[in-house]
Amino acid sequence: MKTGITTPNYQSLSNKNKGSVTTTSEIKIAQLPTNITIEPNTSERQEVEDVDLETTYIVQSGDTLSKIAQENNLTYQELAEYNGIADPNKIEIGQVITIPSNLEESTTVQEENSQSTAQETTDVSYIVQSGDTLSKIAQENNLTYQELAEYNGIENPNILNVGQEIKIPGNLEDLSNSKDTEVSTSIEIKTNTNKDTDLSTTKETTDTESPTSVKTSNKDIDLSSIKEGSRVAEAVEKYGDEVENADYATISENLFATSSTDYINGQEVEVTHIVINDPSQIGGSPANGEYASGLETATSAAARLNSSILINGSHFNYSDGSEDLKGANHVVIVNGEIKTDGVSGGNELLLDSEGRLYNAYGKSAQELVDAGVKYSFACHSTQVIENSDTSPSYREGNYYKRTVIGMTEPCEYYIVTDKTYNNALHDTAEYLKGKGCTNAYSLDQGGSVSLVRNTDLINNPSDGEERAVGDFLYFTA
């Protein structure tokens, strides 16, 4: 198997000859550091340019522009521009979407729009309103949120303050002038069939030795130690395209993690996809490392646990951080120890030593520990997906900002972090089922919603700052 990282917008080879050790696969990475450009594969580009027919797609129930774009190897921004869609969050059932078969056509449309925009020479100021996101502001001005963040010197694009001034570049040349000069390099790794072989020892030799890593504030990619046949190696081959449009990405020997902006029924969410090699890399922790010892912020816990991805956990008591056992939450298990004995009411999210997320109505706390459960989380909302059935989620009619985690299989997970209060739980359930999740759970909600990458909070908290909570679910590299 040969893995290469190339420029976006070219046809991915990730699904060709799957399983063959001589397969060439690509990870398409966009938003790389401004001092790194990935060299294109011109032979593949020629294949795409030779096709000049376009196709149409009729919008179905549950579709989003992002979903349609991903299925056609495009970004939703490209598809919106090509179809003249002003608001990519609003598409209607039965609407005809034109899919450009020749990416050059899409590029031509973008260039025409760029030339039109470049005629404007004066910056425009926008004052942030309640409910705004940088992505929303950018889309309304035919920009990406990354461009707008860079132009305004915004380090964390997920945090805006009401009343904050955002400058909209009137001339796209101003935007290009704000970026660093790009330097061309490439990343290429050759692997073999020995599953225990470190890929760094079999890196293909070229006249100019290529680096095997890319590191920026948002993307940390190190392919040098990924082992052939590992779950992470399979994820790189299968999901490499995700990295192209990811807001954040971490790829290392034992971890594949991307966080990307998406839309569920028109509502903006951050979707984090995680694949780990070993179930020991997922865990739970009470605040401050000791059950019922008070509260702790997510960023503090992430630093303490040396986690790569961390989210808020149980509904909790503000007095001491213990789990709030309302509804059908009757047991508490922390690091394999019973803290509250009883019989499960079926609402607890159980995490076992195999990395499985599930529930077990009617099982005693001791039976759960004997079965390998190492942590339980108190969940007040109904289960989102149970054994591929989304019907439980339709019992919850309230709209909240939520943290929802789903499992496709042990060691592969999706986390949906709401950015608004307008998302229905059943819409999230259907979205996660579409990702292949068989079980999913809604954790604590509202101001508790936290998503931390390394030690950085990357979601916009409801209160404008972190809320200290009672426990956490986390992943390590």
C-alpha positions as CSV (number, residue, x, y, z in Angstrom):
1,M,0.0,0.0,0.0
2,K,1.3,3.4,-0.9
3,T,-0.2,6.5,0.8
4,G,0.2,10.0,-0.6
5,I,-1.1,13.3,0.5
6,T,-2.1,15.5,-2.4
7,T,-4.0,18.7,-3.2
8,P,-7.8,18.7,-2.7
9,N,-10.4,18.7,-5.5
10,Y,-8.8,15.8,-7.4
11,Q,-10.4,12.3,-7.7
12,S,-9.6,10.2,-4.6
13,L,-8.1,6.7,-5.1
14,S,-8.9,5.7,-1.6
15,N,-11.5,3.1,-2.6
16,K,-9.5,1.4,-5.5
17,N,-8.1,-2.0,-5.0
18,K,-9.0,-1.9,-1.3
19,G,-6.9,-4.3,0.7
20,S,-4.0,-4.6,-1.8
21,V,-0.6,-3.8,-0.4
22,T,0.3,-2.2,-3.7
23,T,-2.8,0.1,-3.7
24,T,-2.1,3.8,-4.1
25,S,-4.3,5.8,-1.7
26,E,-4.6,9.5,-1.1
27,I,-5.4,11.7,1.8
28,K,-6.8,14.9,0.5
29,I,-5.8,17.7,2.9
30,A,-7.1,21.3,2.6
31,Q,-6.4,24.2,5.0
32,L,-2.8,23.0,5.4
33,P,-0.3,25.4,6.9
34,T,0.2,28.4,4.7
35,N,3.9,27.5,4.2
36,I,3.1,24.0,2.8
37,T,1.5,23.1,-0.5
38,I,0.9,19.6,-1.5
39,E,1.9,18.9,-5.1
40,P,-1.0,17.7,-7.4
41,N,-1.1,14.5,-9.3
42,T,-1.5,15.8,-12.9
43,S,-2.4,12.4,-14.4
44,E,-5.5,12.2,-12.2
45,R,-6.4,15.8,-12.9
46,Q,-6.4,15.0,-16.6
47,E,-8.8,12.1,-16.1
48,V,-11.2,14.5,-14.4
49,E,-10.8,17.3,-17.0
50,D,-11.6,14.8,-19.8
51,V,-15.2,14.6,-18.6
52,D,-17.3,17.6,-19.4
53,L,-20.8,16.4,-18.7
54,E,-22.7,17.6,-15.6
55,T,-25.4,15.7,-13.8
56,T,-28.4,16.7,-11.7
57,Y,-29.6,15.5,-8.3
58,I,-33.1,15.9,-6.8
59,V,-33.0,16.9,-3.1
60,Q,-34.6,14.2,-0.9
61,S,-35.9,14.3,2.7
62,G,-32.9,14.6,5.2
63,D,-30.5,15.8,2.6
64,T,-28.0,18.7,3.3
65,L,-25.9,20.5,0.8
66,S,-22.8,19.3,2.7
67,K,-23.9,15.7,2.4
68,I,-24.6,16.0,-1.4
69,A,-21.3,17.7,-1.9
70,Q,-19.3,15.1,0.0
71,E,-20.9,12.3,-2.0
72,N,-19.6,14.0,-5.2
73,N,-16.1,14.9,-4.0
74,L,-16.9,18.6,-3.7
75,T,-17.2,21.1,-0.8
76,Y,-20.6,22.5,0.0
77,Q,-19.2,26.0,-0.8
78,E,-18.3,24.9,-4.4
79,L,-21.7,23.3,-4.8
80,A,-23.5,26.4,-3.5
81,E,-21.6,28.7,-5.8
82,Y,-22.1,26.5,-8.8
83,N,-25.8,26.4,-8.3
84,G,-26.2,30.1,-7.2
85,I,-27.4,29.1,-3.7
86,A,-27.2,32.1,-1.4
87,D,-27.9,30.2,1.8
88,P,-26.4,26.7,1.9
89,N,-28.4,25.9,5.0
90,K,-31.7,26.1,3.1
91,I,-32.4,23.6,0.4
92,E,-35.9,22.2,-0.4
93,I,-37.2,18.7,-1.1
94,G,-37.5,18.4,-4.9
95,Q,-34.9,21.1,-5.6
96,V,-32.6,20.3,-8.5
97,I,-28.9,20.5,-7.7
98,T,-26.5,20.5,-10.6
99,I,-23.3,18.5,-10.0
100,P,-20.3,19.6,-12.2
101,S,-18.6,16.5,-13.6
102,N,-15.7,18.7,-14.7
103,L,-14.1,20.4,-11.7
104,E,-12.7,23.0,-14.1
105,E,-16.3,24.3,-14.6
106,S,-16.6,24.8,-10.9
107,T,-13.3,26.6,-10.8
108,T,-14.4,28.9,-13.6
109,V,-17.5,29.9,-11.7
110,Q,-15.4,30.6,-8.6
111,E,-12.9,32.6,-10.6
112,E,-15.7,34.7,-12.2
113,N,-17.1,35.4,-8.7
114,S,-13.7,36.3,-7.4
115,Q,-13.2,38.8,-10.3
116,S,-16.6,40.3,-9.5
117,T,-15.8,40.6,-5.8
118,A,-12.3,42.0,-6.5
119,Q,-14.0,45.1,-8.1
120,E,-14.9,46.1,-4.5
121,T,-12.0,47.9,-3.0
122,T,-13.2,48.8,0.5
123,D,-13.5,46.6,3.6
124,V,-16.9,46.3,5.2
125,S,-17.4,46.0,8.9
126,Y,-19.9,43.7,10.4
127,I,-20.9,43.7,14.1
128,V,-21.5,40.2,15.6
129,Q,-25.1,39.6,16.7
130,S,-26.5,37.0,19.1
131,G,-26.5,33.6,17.4
132,D,-23.8,34.4,14.8
133,T,-21.0,32.1,13.9
134,L,-17.9,32.9,11.9
135,S,-19.0,30.2,9.4
136,K,-22.4,31.9,8.9
137,I,-20.9,35.4,8.4
138,A,-18.3,34.0,6.0
139,Q,-20.9,32.1,3.9
140,E,-23.0,35.2,3.6
141,N,-20.0,37.0,2.1
142,N,-18.8,34.2,-0.2
143,L,-15.8,33.4,1.9
144,T,-14.7,30.5,4.0
145,Y,-14.6,30.9,7.8
146,Q,-10.8,30.1,7.6
147,E,-10.2,33.0,5.3
148,L,-12.3,35.4,7.5
149,A,-10.5,34.2,10.7
150,E,-7.1,34.7,9.1
151,Y,-8.0,38.2,7.7
152,N,-9.2,39.3,11.2
153,G,-6.5,37.6,13.2
154,I,-9.0,35.4,15.0
155,E,-7.1,32.4,16.6
156,N,-10.2,30.4,17.6
157,P,-12.9,30.7,14.9
158,N,-15.4,29.0,17.3
159,I,-15.4,31.9,19.8
160,L,-17.1,35.2,18.9
161,N,-18.4,37.9,21.2
162,V,-21.6,39.8,20.6
163,G,-20.6,43.3,19.5
164,Q,-17.3,42.2,18.1
165,E,-16.3,43.9,14.8
166,I,-15.5,41.6,11.8
167,K,-13.9,43.1,8.7
168,I,-15.1,41.7,5.4
169,P,-12.5,42.2,2.7
170,G,-13.8,44.2,-0.2
171,N,-11.0,43.2,-2.4
172,L,-9.9,39.5,-2.5
173,E,-6.4,40.7,-3.2
174,D,-6.3,42.0,0.3
175,L,-7.1,38.5,1.5
176,S,-4.4,36.9,-0.6
177,N,-1.9,39.5,0.6
178,S,-2.6,38.6,4.2
179,K,-1.3,35.0,3.6
180,D,2.3,33.8,3.9
181,T,4.2,32.7,0.8
182,E,3.6,29.1,0.0
183,V,6.5,26.5,-0.3
184,S,5.9,23.3,-2.2
185,T,6.6,19.9,-0.6
186,S,5.1,16.5,-0.6
187,I,4.4,13.6,1.7
188,E,4.7,10.0,0.5
189,I,4.9,6.7,2.5
190,K,5.5,3.2,1.2
191,T,4.2,0.4,3.4
192,N,4.6,-3.4,3.3
193,T,2.6,-6.4,4.5
194,N,4.4,-6.7,7.8
195,K,1.8,-5.4,10.3
196,D,4.5,-4.9,13.0
197,T,6.7,-2.8,10.7
198,D,7.0,0.9,11.5
199,L,6.2,2.8,8.3
200,S,8.9,5.3,8.9
201,T,11.5,2.5,8.1
202,T,10.0,1.9,4.7
203,K,9.5,5.4,3.5
204,E,10.0,5.7,-0.3
205,T,13.3,7.3,-1.2
206,T,13.3,10.2,-3.6
207,D,15.9,12.7,-4.8
208,T,14.7,15.1,-2.2
209,E,13.7,13.5,1.0
210,S,10.0,14.3,1.7
211,P,8.7,15.0,5.2
212,T,6.1,12.7,6.7
213,S,4.3,15.2,8.9
214,V,2.3,18.4,8.8
215,K,1.9,20.4,11.9
216,T,-0.1,23.6,12.4
217,S,-2.3,24.9,15.2
218,N,-5.3,23.1,13.6
219,K,-3.8,20.1,12.0
220,D,-1.2,17.7,13.5
221,I,-0.5,14.8,11.0
222,D,2.3,12.3,11.5
223,L,2.2,9.3,9.2
224,S,5.7,8.1,10.0
225,S,4.8,5.5,12.7
226,I,1.4,4.2,11.5
227,K,1.5,0.4,11.3
228,E,0.1,-1.5,8.3
229,G,-3.1,-3.3,9.2
230,S,-3.9,-1.2,12.3
231,R,-7.3,0.5,12.8
232,V,-5.7,3.9,12.2
233,A,-4.0,2.8,9.0
234,E,-7.4,1.5,7.7
235,A,-9.0,4.8,8.8
236,V,-6.4,6.8,6.9
237,E,-7.2,4.8,3.7
238,K,-10.9,4.8,4.2
239,Y,-11.5,8.3,5.6
240,G,-8.6,10.3,4.3
241,D,-10.9,12.6,2.3
242,E,-12.3,13.9,5.6
243,V,-9.1,15.7,6.3
244,E,-9.6,18.0,3.3
245,N,-12.4,20.0,4.8
246,A,-11.7,19.4,8.5
247,D,-11.5,22.3,10.8
248,Y,-9.1,20.2,13.0
249,A,-7.3,17.0,12.4
250,T,-4.9,14.8,14.4
251,I,-3.4,11.6,12.8
252,S,-0.7,9.7,14.7
253,E,0.3,6.1,15.2
254,N,-2.8,5.2,17.4
255,L,-5.3,8.0,16.7
256,F,-7.3,9.3,13.7
257,A,-9.4,12.3,14.6
258,T,-11.1,15.0,12.5
259,S,-13.5,17.7,13.6
260,S,-15.5,19.3,10.8
261,T,-18.4,21.8,10.5
262,D,-21.6,20.2,9.1
263,Y,-25.3,20.9,9.2
264,I,-28.1,18.8,10.6
265,N,-31.5,20.0,9.3
266,G,-30.0,23.4,8.6
267,Q,-28.4,23.7,12.1
268,E,-24.6,24.1,12.3
269,V,-22.8,21.4,14.3
270,E,-19.2,20.3,14.8
271,V,-18.8,16.6,14.0
272,T,-15.7,14.8,15.5
273,H,-14.8,11.4,14.0
274,I,-12.5,9.3,16.1
275,V,-10.7,6.0,15.4
276,I,-8.4,4.5,18.0
277,N,-6.2,1.4,17.8
278,D,-6.9,0.2,21.3
279,P,-9.9,0.4,23.6
280,S,-7.7,1.6,26.5
281,Q,-7.5,4.9,24.6
282,I,-11.2,5.8,25.5
283,G,-12.0,6.5,29.2
284,G,-14.0,8.4,31.7
285,S,-12.8,10.6,34.5
286,P,-14.5,12.4,37.4
287,A,-13.7,16.0,38.0
288,N,-10.3,16.5,39.7
289,G,-9.6,12.7,39.3
290,E,-11.8,11.7,42.3
291,Y,-15.5,11.1,42.3
292,A,-17.7,13.7,44.1
293,S,-14.7,15.9,44.7
294,G,-16.2,19.1,43.1
295,L,-16.3,20.5,39.6
296,E,-13.6,21.0,37.0
297,T,-13.5,22.7,33.6
298,A,-13.0,20.6,30.5
299,T,-9.7,22.3,29.5
300,S,-8.3,21.7,33.0
301,A,-9.3,18.0,32.8
302,A,-7.8,17.7,29.3
303,A,-4.4,18.9,30.6
304,R,-4.6,16.6,33.6
305,L,-5.5,13.6,31.5
306,N,-3.2,14.4,28.6
307,S,-6.2,13.8,26.3
308,S,-6.4,14.4,22.5
309,I,-10.2,14.8,22.4
310,L,-12.3,15.4,25.5
311,I,-16.1,16.1,26.0
312,N,-18.3,16.8,29.0
313,G,-20.0,13.8,30.5
314,S,-22.8,13.1,33.0
315,H,-25.6,15.3,34.3
316,F,-24.2,16.2,37.7
317,N,-24.9,17.8,41.1
318,Y,-23.5,21.3,41.5
319,S,-22.8,20.7,45.1
320,D,-20.1,18.1,44.8
321,G,-19.9,17.0,41.1
322,S,-21.5,13.6,41.7
323,E,-23.7,12.1,39.0
324,D,-27.3,13.3,39.2
325,L,-29.3,10.1,39.2
326,K,-32.7,11.3,38.0
327,G,-35.0,9.3,35.8
328,A,-33.7,5.8,34.9
329,N,-30.1,6.4,36.2
330,H,-29.6,4.1,39.2
331,V,-25.9,3.1,39.3
332,V,-22.6,4.8,39.3
333,I,-19.4,3.0,38.2
334,V,-16.1,4.9,38.1
335,N,-12.9,3.3,36.9
336,G,-14.4,-0.2,37.5
337,E,-15.4,0.7,41.1
338,I,-19.1,0.8,42.2
339,K,-19.8,4.3,43.7
340,T,-23.6,3.9,43.8
341,D,-25.0,0.4,44.0
342,G,-28.3,-0.6,42.5
343,V,-29.9,-2.0,39.3
344,S,-29.6,-0.1,36.0
345,G,-32.7,1.7,34.8
346,G,-31.4,1.7,31.3
347,N,-30.5,5.4,30.9
348,E,-26.9,5.1,31.9
349,L,-24.3,5.2,29.1
350,L,-21.9,2.3,29.9
351,L,-18.3,2.2,28.7
352,D,-16.6,-1.2,28.9
353,S,-13.1,-2.4,28.6
354,E,-13.6,-3.3,24.9
355,G,-14.5,0.3,24.1
356,R,-18.2,-0.5,23.7
357,L,-20.9,2.1,24.4
358,Y,-24.2,0.5,25.5
359,N,-26.9,0.2,28.2
360,A,-28.1,-2.8,30.2
361,Y,-31.5,-2.4,31.7
362,G,-32.1,-4.6,34.7
363,K,-28.4,-5.4,35.4
364,S,-27.0,-4.9,38.8
365,A,-23.9,-2.7,39.3
366,Q,-21.9,-5.8,40.3
367,E,-23.0,-7.6,37.2
368,L,-21.9,-4.7,35.0
369,V,-18.5,-4.5,36.6
370,D,-18.1,-8.3,36.2
371,A,-19.0,-7.8,32.5
372,G,-16.1,-5.3,32.1
373,V,-17.9,-1.9,32.5
374,K,-15.3,0.6,33.6
375,Y,-17.4,3.8,33.6
376,S,-21.1,4.8,33.7
377,F,-22.4,8.3,32.7
378,A,-25.8,9.6,33.9
379,C,-27.9,10.6,30.9
380,H,-31.2,12.4,31.5
381,S,-32.3,12.6,27.8
382,T,-33.6,9.4,26.3
383,Q,-31.1,7.2,24.4
384,V,-30.5,8.5,20.9
385,I,-29.9,5.3,19.1
386,E,-30.3,1.8,20.5
387,N,-29.1,-1.2,18.4
388,S,-29.5,0.9,15.2
389,D,-33.1,1.9,16.2
390,T,-33.6,5.7,16.3
391,S,-37.2,5.6,17.6
392,P,-36.1,6.3,21.3
393,S,-34.8,9.8,20.2
394,Y,-38.3,10.8,19.0
395,R,-39.5,10.7,22.6
396,E,-37.5,13.8,23.4
397,G,-39.3,16.9,22.1
398,N,-37.2,19.6,23.6
399,Y,-34.6,21.6,21.7
400,Y,-31.2,22.0,23.5
401,K,-27.6,22.5,22.7
402,R,-26.2,19.0,23.2
403,T,-23.1,16.8,23.2
404,V,-24.1,13.4,21.6
405,I,-21.6,10.5,21.1
406,G,-22.3,7.6,18.9
407,M,-20.4,4.3,18.2
408,T,-20.2,2.5,14.9
409,E,-18.2,-0.3,16.5
410,P,-15.8,-0.5,19.4
411,C,-12.9,1.9,18.7
412,E,-14.8,4.1,16.1
413,Y,-17.0,7.0,17.3
414,Y,-18.7,10.1,16.2
415,I,-19.3,13.1,18.4
416,V,-21.9,15.8,17.5
417,T,-21.4,19.1,19.3
418,D,-24.3,21.5,18.7
419,K,-23.5,25.1,18.0
420,T,-27.1,26.3,18.5
421,Y,-30.1,25.5,20.6
422,N,-32.3,24.7,17.6
423,N,-31.4,21.0,16.9
424,A,-33.9,18.2,17.6
425,L,-32.5,15.1,19.1
426,H,-34.2,12.8,16.5
427,D,-32.5,14.8,13.7
428,T,-29.1,14.1,15.3
429,A,-30.1,10.5,15.7
430,E,-30.8,10.1,12.0
431,Y,-27.6,11.9,11.1
432,L,-25.5,9.6,13.3
433,K,-27.3,6.5,12.0
434,G,-26.3,7.7,8.5
435,K,-22.7,7.6,9.7
436,G,-23.1,4.0,10.7
437,C,-23.6,4.4,14.5
438,T,-25.5,1.6,16.2
439,N,-25.6,3.2,19.6
440,A,-25.6,6.8,20.6
441,Y,-26.2,8.9,23.8
442,S,-26.9,12.5,24.7
443,L,-24.7,13.7,27.6
444,D,-25.2,16.8,29.7
445,Q,-26.4,19.8,27.7
446,G,-26.8,23.5,27.5
447,G,-23.9,25.4,29.1
448,S,-22.1,22.2,29.9
449,V,-21.4,21.4,26.3
450,S,-17.6,21.2,25.8
451,L,-15.4,19.9,23.0
452,V,-11.6,20.1,23.8
453,R,-8.8,19.3,21.4
454,N,-5.6,18.8,23.2
455,T,-6.1,21.6,25.8
456,D,-8.0,24.0,23.6
457,L,-11.8,24.5,23.8
458,I,-12.9,24.5,20.2
459,N,-16.7,25.0,20.6
460,N,-18.4,28.2,21.6
461,P,-19.8,27.8,25.1
462,S,-23.3,29.1,25.8
463,D,-22.3,31.3,28.7
464,G,-19.3,32.8,26.8
465,E,-16.9,30.8,29.0
466,E,-16.4,27.3,30.2
467,R,-18.7,25.8,32.7
468,A,-17.1,23.5,35.3
469,V,-18.8,20.1,35.2
470,G,-18.8,16.7,37.1
471,D,-17.0,14.3,34.8
472,F,-15.7,13.7,31.3
473,L,-15.3,11.2,28.4
474,Y,-12.0,11.4,26.7
475,F,-9.6,9.9,24.1
476,T,-5.8,9.7,24.2
477,A,-3.3,9.2,21.5
